[in-house]
Amino acid sequence: MYDASHIRLREASLTYSLTEKMLEKTPFGNISFSLSGQNLYVKAVNIPDAFNIDPEALSVGTGNGQGLEFQTGPTSKRYSFGIKATF
């Protein structure tokens, strides 16, 4: 039995907007670029690294499985890139 204390970087995002001076000779009012990611880092502090377990994920689904662990892997990392333009 292990303590389920953990450290998690659930979501991070970075957005950059072009300045008005950069856009003055274009038909755009604003252009911004964004990068974001979810589930970027998970470290189960008191669980050995060899187990690679995500303490928030239940492999038994819904029901009365709290406290049982069946080697549920970490939630997948997701990355996204976006462009937003206004006229």
Long-range contacts (C-beta under 8 A, 24 or more apart in sequence): 2-44, 2-46, 2-47, 2-48, 3-45, 3-46, 3-47, 4-44, 4-46, 4-47, 4-55, 5-44, 5-45, 5-46, 5-55, 6-42, 6-43, 6-44, 6-45, 6-47, 6-55, 6-56, 7-41, 7-42, 7-43, 7-45, 8-39, 8-41, 8-42, 8-43, 8-56, 9-39, 9-40, 9-41, 9-42, 10-38, 10-39, 10-40, 11-36, 11-37, 11-38, 11-39, 11-40, 12-36, 12-37, 12-40, 13-37, 27-87, 28-85, 28-86, 28-87, 29-86, 29-87, 30-84, 30-85, 30-86, 31-83, 31-84, 31-85, 31-86, 32-83, 32-84, 33-81, 33-82, 33-83, 34-80, 34-81, 34-82, 34-83, 34-84, 35-79, 35-80, 35-81, 36-79, 36-80, 36-82, 37-77, 37-78, 37-79, 37-80, 38-77, 38-78, 39-74, 39-75, 39-76, 39-77, 39-78, 40-77, 42-74, 42-75
